[in-house]
Amino acid sequence: MKFAFMTFSCPDLNLDQLLAMAQEFGYDGIEPRISANHQHGVEFEITADQRAQVRQKADDYGVAMACVATSCRYADPNSQEEMVQDTHRAIDLAADIGASRIRVFGGQLGQGLSRQQGIDLVATALASVADHAAERGVAICVETHDDWCNPVDVATVMQAVDHPNIAVNWDIMHPVRRQFSSIEESFEILRPWIKHLHIHDGDADNQLAPIGTGQIDHQQAMQCLASIDYEGYLSGEWIGWSDPYRNHLKRELETLRQYQAEIKKYPG
C-alpha cells in the first residue's frame, strides 16, 4: 500500500519541485494530471528525450510516477474515436516515463443513450486499447466518477472487457456521495479489478476536509485493501483546496500513515 498525490494540489510547481516535495514529505509517488495546464511538463507532446529525462528525474528522487491522469472518456459516440487515440498516446507516455497506470473516465453518457448502450461503448473502447496497454505494461484504470459512480456499472464494464490490463481507479468518495454504495459495498463489488485509488475527504457541504474529519471513512477503505494485500497507490486528489498545499499534503499523508500503522498487515 503506497501513497501518492495528484498535481491538482499544486499545479504551478514544476517537476523538480513536485518530486522534491514528495521526497521531503515521504510520498511514494506523484500522479501528473495531463492536459490541464499544470506546470510539471509531462504531456503528450514531449519528445522521447524529454520522456527519458522525466523518468530519470523520478529515479533520482526515489519518487515513482504512480499514474498518468488523463481526460479520456468513452461513453459519447461523437468523441469516442478521438478519445481512443488519446488513450493510445497516454499508454505510450506512461510507459515511457515509467508509470504503470493511466486514469481514464467512463464519461457522461451521450445524449439519449441508455445505460446498456453506454456500457457497450465504454467496453468496446477499452477492449480496443487493452492489448496495446499490455504490450507496454500499463493498466488502464476506469474511475468511479461522473456517470460511472455506481460500482455495479463499472464492474459490468470490467466483466465485459475481461482483460488483465483493464482495471478500476476506485475513487472512494463518489459512490458514497452519490448514495450508490458504502465503502465496504463498493470494495466488494470492485475488488477483482482495483489497481489504483483516488482519496479525499469531504464535509456535509461537499467541501474538502482533512481526512478523518469528514464523511468518508478512509480507515475502513484501507482495512478493505489490506484484506487483499493491495500493493498499489492511494493517490490524494485535492482540487482547488484553499488549504495551502504544503499544509494538506504533509498532514494528509501523516494521517494515512497512522491508519496504515494500525492495520496489522501493514505495520508502517
C-alpha positions as CSV (number, residue, x, y, z in Angstrom):
1,M,0.0,0.0,0.0
2,K,1.7,3.2,-1.3
3,F,0.8,6.8,-1.2
4,A,0.9,9.5,-4.0
5,F,-0.8,12.8,-4.8
6,M,-2.2,14.3,-7.9
7,T,-0.7,17.5,-9.2
8,F,-4.0,19.3,-8.7
9,S,-2.7,20.2,-5.2
10,C,0.0,22.4,-6.6
11,P,-0.5,22.8,-10.4
12,D,2.0,25.7,-10.6
13,L,5.0,23.6,-9.5
14,N,7.5,22.2,-12.0
15,L,8.5,18.6,-12.0
16,D,11.6,19.0,-9.9
17,Q,9.6,20.9,-7.2
18,L,7.0,18.3,-7.2
19,L,9.4,15.4,-6.8
20,A,11.5,17.2,-4.2
21,M,8.4,17.9,-2.1
22,A,7.1,14.3,-2.4
23,Q,10.6,13.1,-1.3
24,E,10.6,15.6,1.6
25,F,7.2,14.5,2.9
26,G,7.7,10.8,2.3
27,Y,5.3,10.2,-0.6
28,D,6.0,7.1,-2.7
29,G,4.8,8.7,-5.9
30,I,3.2,11.6,-7.7
31,E,0.3,11.5,-10.3
32,P,0.7,14.1,-13.0
33,R,-2.6,15.3,-14.4
34,I,-2.1,15.9,-18.1
35,S,-4.0,18.3,-20.5
36,A,-4.9,20.6,-17.6
37,N,-2.3,23.4,-17.9
38,H,-0.3,22.1,-14.9
39,Q,3.4,23.1,-15.0
40,H,5.0,19.7,-14.5
41,G,5.7,19.4,-18.2
42,V,4.5,15.8,-18.6
43,E,2.3,16.0,-21.7
44,F,1.6,14.1,-24.9
45,E,3.8,16.5,-26.8
46,I,7.1,15.9,-25.0
47,T,9.9,14.2,-27.0
48,A,11.5,10.8,-26.4
49,D,14.5,12.6,-24.8
50,Q,12.2,14.6,-22.5
51,R,10.4,11.5,-21.5
52,A,13.6,9.8,-20.6
53,Q,14.6,12.9,-18.6
54,V,11.3,12.7,-16.6
55,R,11.9,9.0,-15.9
56,Q,15.5,9.7,-14.8
57,K,14.4,12.6,-12.5
58,A,11.8,10.3,-10.8
59,D,14.5,7.7,-10.3
60,D,17.0,10.2,-8.9
61,Y,14.5,11.5,-6.3
62,G,13.3,8.0,-5.5
63,V,9.7,9.0,-6.2
64,A,7.6,7.0,-8.6
65,M,5.4,8.2,-11.4
66,A,2.4,6.5,-9.9
67,C,-0.1,7.1,-12.6
68,V,-0.8,9.4,-15.5
69,A,-4.2,11.1,-15.0
70,T,-5.9,11.7,-18.4
71,S,-9.2,13.2,-19.6
72,C,-10.0,10.2,-21.8
73,R,-13.7,9.2,-21.7
74,Y,-15.7,6.9,-23.9
75,A,-19.5,7.0,-23.4
76,D,-20.2,9.6,-26.1
77,P,-20.0,8.2,-29.6
78,N,-19.3,11.7,-31.0
79,S,-15.9,11.9,-29.3
80,Q,-15.0,8.2,-28.8
81,E,-12.6,7.8,-31.7
82,E,-10.6,10.8,-30.6
83,M,-10.6,9.5,-27.0
84,V,-9.4,6.1,-28.1
85,Q,-6.5,7.7,-30.0
86,D,-5.6,9.8,-26.9
87,T,-5.7,6.6,-24.8
88,H,-3.1,5.1,-27.1
89,R,-1.0,8.2,-26.7
90,A,-1.4,8.1,-22.9
91,I,-0.3,4.5,-22.8
92,D,2.9,5.3,-24.6
93,L,3.5,8.4,-22.5
94,A,3.0,6.4,-19.2
95,A,5.3,3.6,-20.3
96,D,8.0,6.0,-21.5
97,I,8.1,7.8,-18.1
98,G,7.9,4.7,-16.0
99,A,4.2,4.9,-14.9
100,S,2.4,1.6,-14.8
101,R,-1.1,3.1,-14.8
102,I,-3.3,5.6,-16.5
103,R,-6.5,7.0,-15.2
104,V,-9.5,7.3,-17.6
105,F,-13.2,8.1,-17.2
106,G,-16.3,6.3,-18.5
107,G,-17.6,9.8,-19.3
108,Q,-21.1,11.3,-19.4
109,L,-23.5,9.2,-21.5
110,G,-24.1,10.6,-24.9
111,Q,-27.4,12.3,-25.5
112,G,-30.3,9.8,-25.5
113,L,-28.2,6.7,-24.7
114,S,-29.3,4.0,-22.4
115,R,-27.1,2.7,-19.6
116,Q,-26.6,-0.5,-21.6
117,Q,-25.5,1.4,-24.7
118,G,-23.1,3.4,-22.5
119,I,-21.7,0.2,-21.1
120,D,-21.2,-1.2,-24.6
121,L,-19.5,1.9,-25.8
122,V,-17.0,2.0,-22.9
123,A,-16.3,-1.7,-23.0
124,T,-15.7,-1.6,-26.8
125,A,-13.3,1.4,-26.5
126,L,-11.4,-0.2,-23.6
127,A,-11.1,-3.6,-25.5
128,S,-9.6,-1.8,-28.5
129,V,-6.7,-0.4,-26.4
130,A,-6.2,-3.3,-24.0
131,D,-3.6,-5.2,-26.0
132,H,-1.5,-2.1,-26.5
133,A,-1.6,-1.5,-22.8
134,A,-0.5,-5.0,-22.1
135,E,2.4,-4.6,-24.6
136,R,3.6,-1.5,-22.8
137,G,3.0,-2.8,-19.2
138,V,0.3,-0.3,-18.4
139,A,-3.0,-0.8,-16.6
140,I,-5.9,1.4,-17.8
141,C,-7.9,2.3,-14.7
142,V,-11.5,3.5,-15.1
143,E,-12.5,5.9,-12.3
144,T,-15.7,5.7,-10.3
145,H,-16.7,9.2,-11.5
146,D,-19.2,11.2,-13.5
147,D,-21.9,8.8,-14.9
148,W,-20.0,5.9,-13.6
149,C,-20.1,6.5,-9.8
150,N,-22.2,3.3,-9.4
151,P,-19.7,0.5,-8.8
152,V,-22.1,-2.0,-10.4
153,D,-21.9,-0.2,-13.7
154,V,-18.1,-0.1,-13.6
155,A,-18.0,-3.8,-12.7
156,T,-20.2,-4.6,-15.6
157,V,-17.8,-2.9,-18.0
158,M,-14.9,-4.8,-16.4
159,Q,-16.7,-8.1,-16.9
160,A,-17.5,-7.3,-20.5
161,V,-13.9,-6.4,-21.3
162,D,-12.3,-9.2,-19.2
163,H,-8.7,-8.2,-19.8
164,P,-6.0,-8.0,-17.1
165,N,-4.8,-4.6,-18.2
166,I,-8.3,-3.0,-17.9
167,A,-8.8,-2.1,-14.2
168,V,-10.5,0.2,-11.8
169,N,-9.5,3.5,-10.2
170,W,-11.6,3.4,-7.1
171,D,-12.5,7.0,-6.1
172,I,-13.8,6.1,-2.7
173,M,-15.8,9.3,-2.3
174,H,-18.1,9.3,-5.3
175,P,-20.1,6.1,-4.8
176,V,-20.8,7.2,-1.2
177,R,-21.7,10.7,-2.0
178,R,-24.0,9.7,-4.8
179,Q,-25.6,7.1,-2.4
180,F,-24.9,4.2,-4.6
181,S,-23.0,2.1,-2.0
182,S,-20.9,2.3,1.1
183,I,-17.1,2.0,1.2
184,E,-17.4,-1.7,2.1
185,E,-20.0,-2.4,-0.5
186,S,-18.1,-0.6,-3.2
187,F,-15.0,-2.6,-2.4
188,E,-16.7,-5.9,-2.5
189,I,-18.1,-5.1,-6.0
190,L,-14.9,-3.8,-7.4
191,R,-12.2,-5.8,-5.6
192,P,-11.1,-8.0,-8.5
193,W,-10.2,-5.0,-10.6
194,I,-8.9,-2.4,-8.2
195,K,-5.4,-1.2,-9.2
196,H,-5.5,2.5,-8.2
197,L,-7.3,4.7,-5.8
198,H,-8.2,8.4,-5.5
199,I,-8.8,9.6,-2.0
200,H,-10.1,12.8,-0.4
201,D,-12.5,13.6,2.5
202,G,-15.4,16.0,2.5
203,D,-17.9,17.5,4.8
204,A,-21.7,17.7,4.7
205,D,-21.5,20.8,2.5
206,N,-19.5,18.9,-0.1
207,Q,-16.3,20.8,0.7
208,L,-12.9,19.2,1.1
209,A,-12.0,18.4,4.6
210,P,-9.0,16.8,6.3
211,I,-9.0,13.0,6.2
212,G,-10.7,11.8,9.4
213,T,-12.9,14.8,9.9
214,G,-15.3,14.4,7.0
215,Q,-17.8,11.8,5.9
216,I,-15.6,9.4,4.0
217,D,-14.1,6.5,6.1
218,H,-10.6,6.2,4.8
219,Q,-9.6,3.9,7.6
220,Q,-12.3,1.4,6.6
221,A,-11.1,1.6,2.9
222,M,-7.6,0.8,3.9
223,Q,-8.7,-2.1,6.0
224,C,-10.5,-3.5,3.0
225,L,-7.4,-3.0,0.8
226,A,-5.3,-4.8,3.4
227,S,-7.6,-7.8,3.1
228,I,-6.4,-8.3,-0.5
229,D,-2.8,-7.3,0.1
230,Y,-3.2,-4.3,-2.1
231,E,0.2,-3.1,-3.3
232,G,-0.9,-0.1,-5.5
233,Y,-1.3,3.6,-4.7
234,L,-3.7,5.6,-2.8
235,S,-3.5,9.0,-4.6
236,G,-4.7,12.2,-3.0
237,E,-6.9,14.2,-5.3
238,W,-7.3,17.7,-3.8
239,I,-8.7,20.0,-6.4
240,G,-8.7,23.7,-5.7
241,W,-8.4,23.3,-1.9
242,S,-8.0,26.6,-0.1
243,D,-5.8,24.8,2.5
244,P,-2.2,25.5,1.3
245,Y,-0.7,22.6,-0.5
246,R,2.3,22.2,1.9
247,N,-0.1,22.0,4.8
248,H,-2.5,19.5,3.4
249,L,0.0,17.3,1.6
250,K,2.0,16.8,4.7
251,R,-0.9,16.4,7.1
252,E,-3.0,14.0,5.0
253,L,0.0,11.7,4.5
254,E,0.7,11.7,8.2
255,T,-3.0,10.6,8.8
256,L,-2.8,7.9,6.2
257,R,0.5,6.6,7.6
258,Q,-1.1,6.5,11.0
259,Y,-4.0,4.4,9.6
260,Q,-1.6,2.2,7.9
261,A,0.3,1.5,11.2
262,E,-2.9,0.4,12.8
263,I,-3.5,-2.3,10.2
264,K,-1.8,-5.5,11.3
265,K,-0.7,-6.5,7.8
266,Y,0.9,-3.1,7.3
267,P,2.8,-2.1,10.4
268,G,4.2,1.1,8.8
